[in-house]
Amino acid sequence: MSTETQREPQVFAHDPEAKRRVVNRLKRAQGQLTAVLQAVEDDAPCRDVVQQLAAVSKALDRAGFLVISSALKECLTAPEDEAALRQEELEKLFLSLA
């Protein structure tokens, strides 16, 4: 099968609960990022800005790990699926969050 016709796996196709959790984490990160922007605009103390940045970063990392975890589960439940991510791809994605 050519790479042009090969489809990408849909990470949340079989796990709507995982999708809900990722969306919630991303919305939380979005709210925290808004707080960071407001803190910078309001000349908040450095400590407050850095704490908010750390919270945004952690929320995004956790969302990314949930996405990868869901992809791993999908690979385990449907290993014969031609569109499933290969182990090397999953490893590369996982390490990109490190």
Legacy VTK file of the C-alpha trace (Angstrom):
# vtk DataFile Version 3.0
C-alpha trace
ASCII
DATASET POLYDATA
POINTS 98 float
0.000 0.000 0.000
1.418 3.386 -0.922
1.894 6.021 1.748
-0.471 8.304 -0.151
-3.428 5.950 0.285
-2.498 4.693 3.749
-4.675 6.316 6.384
-3.510 7.577 9.739
-4.852 5.717 12.766
-7.606 7.441 14.685
-6.344 7.403 18.233
-9.713 7.796 19.926
-11.826 5.720 17.541
-12.545 3.099 20.223
-12.069 5.097 23.410
-14.351 8.118 23.794
-13.448 8.320 27.504
-9.769 8.869 26.648
-10.777 11.528 24.149
-12.863 13.272 26.810
-9.928 13.233 29.241
-7.528 14.679 26.648
-9.984 17.413 25.689
-10.459 18.297 29.372
-6.712 18.538 29.918
-6.280 20.712 26.841
-9.075 23.022 27.959
-7.437 23.254 31.373
-4.127 24.146 29.705
-5.901 26.750 27.590
-7.326 28.363 30.720
-3.932 28.304 32.413
-2.315 29.881 29.351
-4.922 32.639 29.460
-3.954 33.189 33.098
-0.273 33.402 32.120
-1.021 36.014 29.471
-3.082 38.022 31.935
-0.349 37.777 34.569
2.278 39.065 32.125
0.007 41.886 30.953
-0.682 42.821 34.586
3.040 42.805 35.458
2.531 39.987 37.960
5.514 38.834 40.015
7.931 36.498 38.253
7.092 33.664 40.640
3.388 33.779 39.665
4.156 33.800 35.943
6.599 30.888 36.206
4.175 28.845 38.331
1.442 29.341 35.737
3.836 28.439 32.904
4.804 25.259 34.731
1.113 24.361 35.125
0.487 24.902 31.397
3.489 22.803 30.487
2.457 19.961 32.793
-1.127 19.970 31.479
0.100 19.802 27.875
2.553 17.012 28.673
-0.156 14.977 30.371
-2.472 15.449 27.408
0.305 14.266 25.097
0.980 11.206 27.220
-2.722 10.368 27.210
-2.773 10.570 23.415
0.221 8.237 23.159
-1.246 5.889 25.753
-4.445 5.684 23.719
-2.452 4.956 20.573
-0.621 2.146 22.371
-3.917 0.639 23.523
-5.256 0.865 19.979
-2.181 -0.943 18.643
-2.621 -3.699 21.207
-6.297 -4.202 20.433
-5.931 -4.052 16.633
-2.310 -4.994 15.817
-3.250 -6.210 12.329
-4.630 -2.797 11.359
-2.422 -1.509 8.549
-2.868 2.065 9.739
-1.688 1.320 13.284
1.362 3.216 14.406
4.532 1.172 14.374
6.514 0.730 17.565
9.262 3.029 16.280
6.752 5.783 15.554
5.195 5.491 19.001
8.604 5.578 20.641
9.555 8.676 18.669
6.293 10.402 19.651
6.757 9.444 23.292
10.321 10.745 23.375
9.287 13.998 21.706
7.439 14.833 24.934
10.456 14.154 27.135
LINES 1 99
98 0 1 2 3 4 5 6 7 8 9 10 11 12 13 14 15 16 17 18 19 20 21 22 23 24 25 26 27 28 29 30 31 32 33 34 35 36 37 38 39 40 41 42 43 44 45 46 47 48 49 50 51 52 53 54 55 56 57 58 59 60 61 62 63 64 65 66 67 68 69 70 71 72 73 74 75 76 77 78 79 80 81 82 83 84 85 86 87 88 89 90 91 92 93 94 95 96 97
